Amino acid sequence: MKSRIHPVSRPVVFRDRAADVAFLTRSTADSDERVAWEDGNTYPVIDVETSSASHPFYTGGRQVLDTAGRVEQFRRRYGTGEASRS
């Protein structure tokens, strides 16, 4: 690998506003705002609107589509297709 082409990775706190949750992880993003973390150190903090704590896909709040009902509605409207083949 070439040296000095990769960005610097550092510990950063991502704070989810919607779920009121914070995550300490490594990132190349930086911020001027700092926050004191549970271990006593201060880290840059980045506020995000959505994370795994508040996204419907991860929380199970996603909407389930009724595909069986849509297929039946299509068959009622247009038939099963077998009569048009003969």
Helices and strands as residue ranges (DSSP letters): E 10-16, E 21-27, E 34-36, E 42-48, H 56-59, H 67-78
